[in-house]
């Protein structure tokens, strides 16, 4: 392949539209711009998003950035956090009382970080594959 022989794919390019060259071309006189109005005139320009004086969409919508409103609904729990807890039956309420997860959390997920050596019973918690295997290897049980 040579750079000077590269051509666009067949049918991907179009002949440039020549406007204002008489009625035979189909785009004579008004050149496809219609009659009168701002858009028919040279220099007839308005900024992007302009809606004729109506409050533009980008100003009507609320600005709240990229902060998720549900960021406190879920929490992550490490295996090492479970190891430190004194209770044997661990659920979301026990995690909240121990201060491991925020009180606003609706769900908690146990991730495989650290290690667990004692047998615990987990109720109503989500677990990753590795965390599930580690809890079961330590002799613990999991109920959904």
Order of alpha helices (4+ residues) and beta strands (2+ residues): alpha-beta-alpha-beta-alpha-beta-beta-beta-alpha-beta
